[in-house]
Amino acid sequence: MTNGASDEFNLFVIGAGSGGVRAARVAAAHGARVAIAEEYRVGGTCVIRGCVPKKLLVYGAHFAEDLNDAAMFGWDIQQCRFDWPVLRDHVLAEVDRLEGLYRQTLESNKVTLFEERAVLGGPNLVRLESGREVRAGKVLIATGARPHMPAIAGIEHAMSSNEVFTMERLPERVVIAGGGYIANEFAGIFHQFGSKVTIVNRSDQLLRGYDEQVRDRLLQISLAKGIQFRFNATFEGIEQVDGGALRLTMSGCDDIEADAVLFATGRMPNSAGLGLEALGVKLGERGAILVDEQSRTSVNSVFAIGDVTDRVQLTPVAIREGQAFADREYGGIDAQVDYRAIPSAVFSHPPLAGVGLTESEARNTLGTVKVFTSDFRPMKNVLAGRNERSLYKLVVDAASDEVVGVHMIGPDAPELLQVAAIAVKARLKKSDFDSTVALHPSMAEELVLMR
Ligand code: NDP
């Protein structure tokens, strides 16, 4: 506990991840007496073992390609050797620094921090692991989600995204289960670091929800790089064999031998053991806490935001939900989260990103749809002799000329898409894109040159 001694708070937040910390500090800034409990590390999945360290690994991995391409740009790189522990430890140190900043934020906003597990003992009562009981006007559950690990024999030999950041050494051969965000991001990372990567997915669809053409482009590029895929395949068991290698018994494909297995088969809401059922807080599928549009659960004084509600499992959405909750309940502001046109990205190699309707969603929901694509080789790739092509795509409602979706794969696609998302959110028309002068030479100019 960092400050405050009273057992009475206006708000008690369970879970100091991105959403919980935002709600706590904003509520405190509005004048509420706020406490927050965290059983692991302040900052939550995104900061401690998710988006942030992952993005740093993506940067680290990209050097493999850049150093390779450098020769065509005149650079003579004598020796290229990658040292995993050096990158790992620098990333972990950066995570420590960020955790410190999160702690400072709580402290400077006078939020009382309990570094222990907290569960609900009543509609206005929180029970801490130490036995202490704390009363609160409202309780906000922001406990996030955890990796789903299937109940197969030998699962203890597999890693989840929780462990991948602290691996002792890089595996020579790594198998990744799943075909979603984490699988594709870590396939790129491991591949660039020199591991032989095999993705095993239960269906033949990667990254469901993203535009099909863009997903297909990632698959083609990944195959060309040498990443292997086993589709319509599942794991039956994992066994350690002599010398430390793992034998993976499969159904739907041949058995595989590997040095490491990473499971990336989705994340489950962290709602178990919080005393929710006893209190009558209604849970939905996969244990998600059911909430209304004000993030209120079926118990009046209990609210929930972020991954534990399984609405949209993205950090910026949890932050928005935390901000809106605090503004509404403690700031007298009629704040709502707008779930329309949420941009998202996969930091694969190359990255892809999208906002709004995919082509097939648009065709299913709108009258007539126009699709514009630009399929090009970035000039940097041309000089480097790299065949990788980018694909940008605009989905337009033919009746209104409104751009209802933007989808991209290629270098820096997430950086460009964030800006394109403003256009989709603002319901700009294709004619607005067309009338914007191109910024030459750039990749982004393709967005305004599609005819
Ligand atoms: P995803 O939901 O992205 O992908 C899960 C993958 O595992 C899918 O291919 C899915 O197949 C498959 N799968 C699901 N359940 C099972 C099962 N029981 N057995 C076998 N395969 C299964 O999950 P991730 O774990 O990759 O990531 C979790 C979440 O974290 C993401 O949904 C995302 O919201 C967030 N995240 C966001 C990132 C970003 O913004 N860049 C980065 C990393 C994570 P199917 O398609 O058939 O369902």
Boltz pocket constraint, residues with backbone or C-beta under 6 A from the ligand:
constraints:
  - pocket:
      binder: B
      contacts: [[A, 150], [A, 177], [A, 178], [A, 179], [A, 180], [A, 181], [A, 182], [A, 183], [A, 185], [A, 201], [A, 202], [A, 203], [A, 205], [A, 206], [A, 207], [A, 208], [A, 263], [A, 264], [A, 265], [A, 266], [A, 267], [A, 312], [A, 313], [A, 314], [A, 344], [A, 345], [A, 346], [A, 347]]
      max_distance: 6.0
